[in-house]
């Protein structure tokens, strides 16, 4: 995949950025360079390679992230938080329709 100068200008317009011709040209070169690197990475055969949670763990296991158990530590305060709300239903806040 590669971009054209028109693509860069369109993206800049969508992002509400003012870019000059020189900046657009420079950005085009950088973005196409990134896409080239991605294509090179996609070409690498990774069959049989297990994903790592942290790449440094493969080299230095003592620096691997220690993960905690995913357990609930807070009690449910939904009812308490919804008391001051003007309208709720089935645990959800009810608001006026703003989009037709």
N, CA, C and O atoms as CSV, one atom per row, in Angstrom:
chain,resi,resn,atom,element,x,y,z
A,1,UNK,N,N,0.844,-1.176,0.000
A,1,UNK,CA,C,0.000,0.000,0.000
A,1,UNK,C,C,0.887,1.235,0.000
A,1,UNK,O,O,1.881,1.299,0.724
A,2,UNK,N,N,0.528,2.192,-0.799
A,2,UNK,CA,C,1.249,3.454,-0.784
A,2,UNK,C,C,0.248,4.585,-0.979
A,2,UNK,O,O,-0.789,4.422,-1.622
A,3,UNK,N,N,0.580,5.708,-0.420
A,3,UNK,CA,C,-0.276,6.883,-0.510
A,3,UNK,C,C,0.198,7.803,-1.614
A,3,UNK,O,O,1.340,7.712,-2.066
A,4,UNK,N,N,-0.677,8.686,-2.043
A,4,UNK,CA,C,-0.320,9.726,-2.995
A,4,UNK,C,C,-0.378,11.060,-2.270
A,4,UNK,O,O,-0.854,11.139,-1.138
A,5,UNK,N,N,0.100,12.092,-2.914
A,5,UNK,CA,C,0.074,13.428,-2.332
A,5,UNK,C,C,-1.370,13.878,-2.079
A,5,UNK,O,O,-1.650,14.574,-1.103
A,6,UNK,N,N,-2.265,13.476,-2.956
A,6,UNK,CA,C,-3.681,13.799,-2.784
A,6,UNK,C,C,-4.230,13.152,-1.509
A,6,UNK,O,O,-5.007,13.770,-0.781
A,7,UNK,N,N,-3.819,11.896,-1.239
A,7,UNK,CA,C,-4.257,11.207,-0.019
A,7,UNK,C,C,-3.793,11.952,1.230
A,7,UNK,O,O,-4.561,12.123,2.177
A,8,UNK,N,N,-2.547,12.391,1.231
A,8,UNK,CA,C,-1.997,13.096,2.384
A,8,UNK,C,C,-2.745,14.402,2.615
A,8,UNK,O,O,-3.054,14.752,3.754
A,9,UNK,N,N,-3.035,15.117,1.543
A,9,UNK,CA,C,-3.761,16.386,1.673
A,9,UNK,C,C,-5.184,16.147,2.178
A,9,UNK,O,O,-5.701,16.927,2.979
A,10,UNK,N,N,-5.808,15.080,1.714
A,10,UNK,CA,C,-7.159,14.744,2.169
A,10,UNK,C,C,-7.158,14.378,3.645
A,10,UNK,O,O,-8.030,14.818,4.393
A,11,UNK,N,N,-6.193,13.581,4.067
A,11,UNK,CA,C,-6.079,13.198,5.479
A,11,UNK,C,C,-5.839,14.431,6.341
A,11,UNK,O,O,-6.429,14.570,7.412
A,12,UNK,N,N,-4.975,15.321,5.872
A,12,UNK,CA,C,-4.699,16.553,6.613
A,12,UNK,C,C,-5.963,17.400,6.723
A,12,UNK,O,O,-6.230,17.992,7.769
A,13,UNK,N,N,-6.726,17.455,5.659
A,13,UNK,CA,C,-7.980,18.207,5.680
A,13,UNK,C,C,-8.963,17.601,6.674
A,13,UNK,O,O,-9.599,18.326,7.438
A,14,UNK,N,N,-9.092,16.270,6.668
A,14,UNK,CA,C,-9.984,15.603,7.608
A,14,UNK,C,C,-9.557,15.827,9.057
A,14,UNK,O,O,-10.398,15.914,9.952
A,15,UNK,N,N,-8.242,15.921,9.284
A,15,UNK,CA,C,-7.710,16.148,10.624
A,15,UNK,C,C,-7.662,17.633,10.971
A,15,UNK,O,O,-7.183,18.016,12.038
A,16,UNK,N,N,-8.165,18.462,10.058
A,16,UNK,CA,C,-8.178,19.923,10.259
A,16,UNK,C,C,-6.772,20.474,10.452
A,16,UNK,O,O,-6.538,21.337,11.298
A,17,UNK,N,N,-5.833,19.956,9.646
A,17,UNK,CA,C,-4.446,20.418,9.699
A,17,UNK,C,C,-4.131,21.223,8.446
A,17,UNK,O,O,-4.513,20.836,7.341
A,18,UNK,N,N,-3.447,22.325,8.615
A,18,UNK,CA,C,-2.973,23.106,7.476
A,18,UNK,C,C,-1.542,22.677,7.182
A,18,UNK,O,O,-0.640,22.890,7.992
A,19,UNK,N,N,-1.348,22.072,6.020
A,19,UNK,CA,C,-0.004,21.644,5.642
A,19,UNK,C,C,0.375,22.287,4.315
A,19,UNK,O,O,-0.440,22.384,3.398
A,20,UNK,N,N,1.614,22.718,4.232
A,20,UNK,CA,C,2.112,23.293,2.985
A,20,UNK,C,C,2.475,22.161,2.023
A,20,UNK,O,O,2.454,20.987,2.394
A,21,UNK,N,N,2.803,22.524,0.801
A,21,UNK,CA,C,3.209,21.523,-0.192
A,21,UNK,C,C,4.449,20.762,0.268
A,21,UNK,O,O,4.532,19.544,0.109
A,22,UNK,N,N,5.417,21.490,0.843
A,22,UNK,CA,C,6.649,20.841,1.317
A,22,UNK,C,C,6.359,19.878,2.462
A,22,UNK,O,O,6.897,18.771,2.502
A,23,UNK,N,N,5.506,20.304,3.395
A,23,UNK,CA,C,5.155,19.440,4.523
A,23,UNK,C,C,4.388,18.210,4.048
A,23,UNK,O,O,4.610,17.105,4.543
A,24,UNK,N,N,3.493,18.401,3.095
A,24,UNK,CA,C,2.731,17.272,2.566
A,24,UNK,C,C,3.654,16.285,1.862
A,24,UNK,O,O,3.496,15.072,2.002
A,25,UNK,N,N,4.606,16.799,1.116
A,25,UNK,CA,C,5.551,15.931,0.416
A,25,UNK,C,C,6.422,15.158,1.402
A,25,UNK,O,O,6.659,13.962,1.228
A,26,UNK,N,N,6.896,15.848,2.436
A,26,UNK,CA,C,7.716,15.200,3.460
A,26,UNK,C,C,6.911,14.143,4.206
A,26,UNK,O,O,7.407,13.049,4.475
A,27,UNK,N,N,5.663,14.476,4.537
A,27,UNK,CA,C,4.792,13.531,5.236
A,27,UNK,C,C,4.501,12.322,4.366
A,27,UNK,O,O,4.443,11.196,4.861
A,28,UNK,N,N,4.318,12.550,3.068
A,28,UNK,CA,C,4.077,11.447,2.136
A,28,UNK,C,C,5.250,10.471,2.155
A,28,UNK,O,O,5.043,9.258,2.211
A,29,UNK,N,N,6.468,10.983,2.109
A,29,UNK,CA,C,7.653,10.119,2.132
A,29,UNK,C,C,7.721,9.318,3.438
A,29,UNK,O,O,8.025,8.125,3.426
A,30,UNK,N,N,7.440,9.979,4.551
A,30,UNK,CA,C,7.505,9.298,5.852
A,30,UNK,C,C,6.434,8.220,5.963
A,30,UNK,O,O,6.722,7.107,6.403
A,31,UNK,N,N,5.198,8.536,5.568
A,31,UNK,CA,C,4.117,7.552,5.657
A,31,UNK,C,C,4.368,6.356,4.743
A,31,UNK,O,O,4.139,5.214,5.140
A,32,UNK,N,N,4.835,6.609,3.525
A,32,UNK,CA,C,5.140,5.500,2.621
A,32,UNK,C,C,6.307,4.663,3.150
A,32,UNK,O,O,6.353,3.455,2.920
A,33,UNK,N,N,7.247,5.294,3.856
A,33,UNK,CA,C,8.326,4.548,4.510
A,33,UNK,C,C,7.796,3.631,5.595
A,33,UNK,O,O,8.247,2.494,5.733
A,34,UNK,N,N,6.834,4.128,6.366
A,34,UNK,CA,C,6.209,3.308,7.421
A,34,UNK,C,C,5.473,2.129,6.792
A,34,UNK,O,O,5.593,0.996,7.260
A,35,UNK,N,N,4.707,2.397,5.726
A,35,UNK,CA,C,3.996,1.308,5.056
A,35,UNK,C,C,4.964,0.280,4.487
A,35,UNK,O,O,4.661,-0.913,4.479
A,36,UNK,N,N,6.104,0.716,4.018
A,36,UNK,CA,C,7.121,-0.204,3.499
A,36,UNK,C,C,7.639,-1.109,4.619
A,36,UNK,O,O,7.811,-2.312,4.422
A,37,UNK,N,N,7.884,-0.528,5.788
A,37,UNK,CA,C,8.330,-1.330,6.931
A,37,UNK,C,C,7.278,-2.351,7.346
A,37,UNK,O,O,7.609,-3.488,7.681
A,38,UNK,N,N,6.015,-1.946,7.323
A,38,UNK,CA,C,4.929,-2.865,7.676
A,38,UNK,C,C,4.884,-4.024,6.691
A,38,UNK,O,O,4.693,-5.171,7.094
A,39,UNK,N,N,5.056,-3.742,5.427
A,39,UNK,CA,C,5.065,-4.807,4.418
A,39,UNK,C,C,6.220,-5.779,4.660
A,39,UNK,O,O,6.061,-6.987,4.490
A,40,UNK,N,N,7.381,-5.252,5.056
A,40,UNK,CA,C,8.522,-6.119,5.355
A,40,UNK,C,C,8.218,-7.004,6.561
A,40,UNK,O,O,8.560,-8.187,6.571
A,41,UNK,N,N,7.576,-6.429,7.577
A,41,UNK,CA,C,7.228,-7.209,8.764
A,41,UNK,C,C,6.195,-8.281,8.443
A,41,UNK,O,O,6.260,-9.385,8.983
A,42,UNK,N,N,5.245,-7.965,7.572
A,42,UNK,CA,C,4.226,-8.941,7.200
A,42,UNK,C,C,4.833,-10.103,6.417
A,42,UNK,O,O,4.263,-11.194,6.400
A,43,UNK,N,N,5.976,-9.889,5.770
A,43,UNK,CA,C,6.610,-10.929,4.960
A,43,UNK,C,C,7.359,-11.957,5.811
A,43,UNK,O,O,7.708,-13.028,5.316
A,44,UNK,N,N,7.604,-11.648,7.067
A,44,UNK,CA,C,8.354,-12.555,7.942
A,44,UNK,C,C,7.466,-13.733,8.334
A,44,UNK,O,O,6.317,-13.546,8.733
A,45,UNK,N,N,8.006,-14.950,8.217
A,45,UNK,CA,C,7.276,-16.160,8.593
A,45,UNK,C,C,7.314,-16.322,10.114
A,45,UNK,O,O,8.385,-16.499,10.695
A,46,UNK,N,N,6.154,-16.263,10.749
A,46,UNK,CA,C,6.088,-16.370,12.211
A,46,UNK,C,C,5.372,-17.636,12.663
A,46,UNK,O,O,4.937,-17.722,13.811
A,47,UNK,N,N,5.247,-18.610,11.785
A,47,UNK,CA,C,4.599,-19.857,12.186
A,47,UNK,C,C,5.456,-20.542,13.248
A,47,UNK,O,O,6.674,-20.651,13.112
A,48,UNK,N,N,4.807,-20.990,14.283
A,48,UNK,CA,C,5.502,-21.680,15.365
A,48,UNK,C,C,6.098,-20.746,16.405
A,48,UNK,O,O,6.719,-21.215,17.359
A,49,UNK,N,N,5.930,-19.458,16.253
A,49,UNK,CA,C,6.445,-18.499,17.231
A,49,UNK,C,C,5.304,-18.112,18.160
A,49,UNK,O,O,4.296,-17.557,17.723
A,50,UNK,N,N,5.468,-18.406,19.430
A,50,UNK,CA,C,4.420,-18.077,20.408
A,50,UNK,C,C,4.461,-16.590,20.734
A,50,UNK,O,O,5.541,-16.020,20.888
A,51,UNK,N,N,3.292,-15.955,20.842
A,51,UNK,CA,C,3.274,-14.538,21.204
A,51,UNK,C,C,3.760,-14.334,22.631
A,51,UNK,O,O,3.552,-15.183,23.497
A,52,UNK,N,N,4.406,-13.206,22.865
A,52,UNK,CA,C,4.918,-12.882,24.181
A,52,UNK,C,C,4.100,-11.764,24.803
A,52,UNK,O,O,3.633,-10.869,24.098
A,53,UNK,N,N,3.920,-11.808,26.122
A,53,UNK,CA,C,3.212,-10.714,26.779
A,53,UNK,C,C,4.111,-9.495,26.869
A,53,UNK,O,O,3.630,-8.363,26.921
A,54,UNK,N,N,5.398,-9.724,26.887
A,54,UNK,CA,C,6.363,-8.635,26.950
A,54,UNK,C,C,7.640,-9.143,26.297
A,54,UNK,O,O,8.212,-10.119,26.783
A,55,UNK,N,N,8.112,-8.529,25.223
A,55,UNK,CA,C,9.249,-9.060,24.469
A,55,UNK,C,C,10.516,-9.253,25.286
A,55,UNK,O,O,11.284,-10.178,25.025
A,56,UNK,N,N,10.744,-8.395,26.269
A,56,UNK,CA,C,11.972,-8.518,27.067
A,56,UNK,C,C,11.962,-9.800,27.906
A,56,UNK,O,O,13.017,-10.280,28.323
A,57,UNK,N,N,10.761,-10.355,28.153
A,57,UNK,CA,C,10.650,-11.574,28.956
A,57,UNK,C,C,11.379,-12.750,28.304
A,57,UNK,O,O,11.821,-13.665,28.999
A,58,UNK,N,N,11.505,-12.732,26.982
A,58,UNK,CA,C,12.200,-13.816,26.302
A,58,UNK,C,C,13.688,-13.798,26.615
A,58,UNK,O,O,14.327,-14.849,26.654
A,59,UNK,N,N,14.245,-12.610,26.839
A,59,UNK,CA,C,15.673,-12.476,27.100
A,59,UNK,C,C,15.999,-12.429,28.592
A,59,UNK,O,O,16.950,-13.056,29.058
A,60,UNK,N,N,15.195,-11.681,29.316
A,60,UNK,CA,C,15.427,-11.506,30.755
A,60,UNK,C,C,14.141,-11.800,31.530
A,60,UNK,O,O,13.365,-10.882,31.796
A,61,UNK,N,N,13.904,-13.056,31.896
A,61,UNK,CA,C,12.649,-13.413,32.575
A,61,UNK,C,C,12.430,-12.649,33.879
A,61,UNK,O,O,11.286,-12.446,34.286
A,62,UNK,N,N,13.506,-12.225,34.540
A,62,UNK,CA,C,13.339,-11.505,35.807
A,62,UNK,C,C,12.735,-10.117,35.605
A,62,UNK,O,O,12.256,-9.511,36.564
A,63,UNK,N,N,12.749,-9.599,34.363
A,63,UNK,CA,C,12.151,-8.296,34.084
A,63,UNK,C,C,10.733,-8.408,33.533
A,63,UNK,O,O,10.118,-7.393,33.208
A,64,UNK,N,N,10.213,-9.608,33.425
A,64,UNK,CA,C,8.868,-9.791,32.895
A,64,UNK,C,C,7.860,-9.152,33.848
A,64,UNK,O,O,8.075,-9.096,35.059
A,65,UNK,N,N,6.770,-8.679,33.284
A,65,UNK,CA,C,5.733,-8.063,34.101
A,65,UNK,C,C,5.057,-9.112,34.972
A,65,UNK,O,O,4.704,-10.196,34.509
A,66,UNK,N,N,4.888,-8.774,36.215
A,66,UNK,CA,C,4.136,-9.649,37.102
A,66,UNK,C,C,2.693,-9.190,37.073
A,66,UNK,O,O,2.389,-8.054,37.436
A,67,UNK,N,N,1.809,-10.067,36.642
A,67,UNK,CA,C,0.405,-9.705,36.522
A,67,UNK,C,C,-0.368,-10.171,37.736
A,67,UNK,O,O,-0.141,-11.266,38.250
A,68,UNK,N,N,-1.278,-9.337,38.185
A,68,UNK,CA,C,-2.114,-9.706,39.323
A,68,UNK,C,C,-3.354,-10.427,38.816
A,68,UNK,O,O,-3.709,-10.323,37.642
A,69,UNK,N,N,-4.002,-11.149,39.699
A,69,UNK,CA,C,-5.240,-11.823,39.338
A,69,UNK,C,C,-6.317,-10.793,39.038
A,69,UNK,O,O,-6.387,-9.749,39.687
A,70,UNK,N,N,-7.145,-11.085,38.068
A,70,UNK,CA,C,-8.223,-10.187,37.682
A,70,UNK,C,C,-9.440,-10.493,38.545
A,70,UNK,O,O,-10.285,-11.308,38.176
A,71,UNK,N,N,-9.520,-9.838,39.688
A,71,UNK,CA,C,-10.621,-10.054,40.617
A,71,UNK,C,C,-11.282,-8.714,40.945
A,71,UNK,O,O,-10.645,-7.663,40.876
A,72,UNK,N,N,-12.550,-8.767,41.296
A,72,UNK,CA,C,-13.288,-7.568,41.672
A,72,UNK,C,C,-12.835,-7.132,43.059
A,72,UNK,O,O,-12.830,-7.929,43.997
A,73,UNK,N,N,-12.454,-5.864,43.187
A,73,UNK,CA,C,-12.005,-5.348,44.481
A,73,UNK,C,C,-12.930,-4.257,45.016
A,73,UNK,O,O,-12.797,-3.848,46.170
A,74,UNK,N,N,-13.854,-3.787,44.201
A,74,UNK,CA,C,-14.788,-2.741,44.609
A,74,UNK,C,C,-16.184,-3.339,44.730
A,74,UNK,O,O,-16.537,-4.272,44.009
A,75,UNK,N,N,-16.961,-2.797,45.638
A,75,UNK,CA,C,-18.347,-3.254,45.743
A,75,UNK,C,C,-19.198,-2.475,44.742
A,75,UNK,O,O,-18.777,-1.433,44.240
A,76,UNK,N,N,-20.395,-2.982,44.457
A,76,UNK,CA,C,-21.284,-2.372,43.482
A,76,UNK,C,C,-21.988,-1.170,44.114
A,76,UNK,O,O,-22.720,-1.324,45.091
A,77,UNK,N,N,-21.769,0.023,43.561
A,77,UNK,CA,C,-22.382,1.248,44.071
A,77,UNK,C,C,-23.398,1.821,43.085
A,77,UNK,O,O,-23.759,2.993,43.189
A,78,UNK,N,N,-23.867,1.010,42.126
A,78,UNK,CA,C,-24.749,1.513,41.083
A,78,UNK,C,C,-25.986,2.199,41.652
A,78,UNK,O,O,-26.302,3.324,41.264
A,79,UNK,N,N,-26.689,1.535,42.566
A,79,UNK,CA,C,-27.908,2.112,43.140
A,79,UNK,C,C,-27.620,3.443,43.820
A,79,UNK,O,O,-28.364,4.410,43.662
A,80,UNK,N,N,-26.546,3.478,44.567
A,80,UNK,CA,C,-26.154,4.702,45.278
A,80,UNK,C,C,-25.849,5.837,44.306
A,80,UNK,O,O,-26.253,6.976,44.538
A,81,UNK,N,N,-25.143,5.539,43.226
A,81,UNK,CA,C,-24.770,6.554,42.251
A,81,UNK,C,C,-25.973,7.029,41.433
A,81,UNK,O,O,-25.987,8.162,40.953
A,82,UNK,N,N,-26.981,6.168,41.273
A,82,UNK,CA,C,-28.128,6.538,40.459
A,82,UNK,C,C,-29.230,7.229,41.251
A,82,UNK,O,O,-30.209,7.688,40.663
A,83,UNK,N,N,-29.095,7.315,42.566
A,83,UNK,CA,C,-30.107,7.982,43.389
A,83,UNK,C,C,-30.350,9.429,42.950
A,83,UNK,O,O,-31.511,9.812,42.808
A,84,UNK,N,N,-29.321,10.252,42.729
A,84,UNK,CA,C,-29.591,11.640,42.351
A,84,UNK,C,C,-30.000,11.831,40.885
A,84,UNK,O,O,-30.362,12.942,40.497
A,85,UNK,N,N,-29.951,10.791,40.074
A,85,UNK,CA,C,-30.291,10.911,38.658
A,85,UNK,C,C,-31.790,11.169,38.500
A,85,UNK,O,O,-32.592,10.596,39.238
A,86,UNK,N,N,-32.174,12.016,37.557
A,86,UNK,CA,C,-33.599,12.301,37.367
A,86,UNK,C,C,-34.395,11.089,36.879
A,86,UNK,O,O,-35.566,10.940,37.230
A,87,UNK,N,N,-33.769,10.214,36.067
A,87,UNK,CA,C,-34.496,9.045,35.566
A,87,UNK,C,C,-33.528,7.909,35.268
A,87,UNK,O,O,-32.494,8.107,34.630
A,88,UNK,N,N,-33.880,6.717,35.739
A,88,UNK,CA,C,-33.098,5.511,35.452
A,88,UNK,C,C,-34.054,4.364,35.163
A,88,UNK,O,O,-35.212,4.381,35.579
A,89,UNK,N,N,-33.553,3.374,34.448
A,89,UNK,CA,C,-34.348,2.183,34.166
A,89,UNK,C,C,-33.405,1.017,33.954
A,89,UNK,O,O,-32.483,1.112,33.143
A,90,UNK,N,N,-33.610,-0.068,34.653
A,90,UNK,CA,C,-32.801,-1.278,34.533
A,90,UNK,C,C,-31.314,-0.984,34.713
A,90,UNK,O,O,-30.479,-1.582,34.034
A,91,UNK,N,N,-30.975,-0.065,35.624
A,91,UNK,CA,C,-29.580,0.251,35.903
A,91,UNK,C,C,-28.939,1.203,34.916
A,91,UNK,O,O,-27.732,1.433,34.986
A,92,UNK,N,N,-29.722,1.772,33.987
A,92,UNK,CA,C,-29.197,2.705,32.991
A,92,UNK,C,C,-29.768,4.092,33.241
A,92,UNK,O,O,-30.886,4.230,33.738
A,93,UNK,N,N,-28.992,5.124,32.893
A,93,UNK,CA,C,-29.457,6.495,32.992
A,93,UNK,C,C,-30.324,6.806,31.771
A,93,UNK,O,O,-29.936,6.495,30.645
A,94,UNK,N,N,-31.486,7.411,31.982
A,94,UNK,CA,C,-32.359,7.807,30.883
A,94,UNK,C,C,-32.147,9.293,30.617
A,94,UNK,O,O,-32.158,10.110,31.538
A,95,UNK,N,N,-31.956,9.628,29.352
A,95,UNK,CA,C,-31.724,11.018,28.959
A,95,UNK,C,C,-32.662,11.351,27.804
A,95,UNK,O,O,-33.129,10.451,27.106
A,96,UNK,N,N,-32.941,12.638,27.600
A,96,UNK,CA,C,-33.809,13.019,26.485
A,96,UNK,C,C,-33.149,12.691,25.144
A,96,UNK,O,O,-31.927,12.740,25.008
A,97,UNK,N,N,-33.972,12.362,24.172
A,97,UNK,CA,C,-33.489,12.078,22.825
A,97,UNK,C,C,-33.005,13.387,22.213
A,97,UNK,O,O,-33.743,14.372,22.193
A,98,UNK,N,N,-31.764,13.404,21.711
A,98,UNK,CA,C,-31.194,14.627,21.141
A,98,UNK,C,C,-30.914,14.487,19.643
A,98,UNK,O,O,-30.611,15.482,18.984
A,99,UNK,N,N,-31.006,13.296,19.103
A,99,UNK,CA,C,-30.745,13.069,17.688
A,99,UNK,C,C,-32.016,12.507,17.063
A,99,UNK,O,O,-32.564,11.517,17.547
A,100,UNK,N,N,-32.472,13.123,16.015
A,100,UNK,CA,C,-33.679,12.663,15.320
A,100,UNK,C,C,-33.336,11.555,14.356
A,100,UNK,O,O,-34.219,11.035,13.674
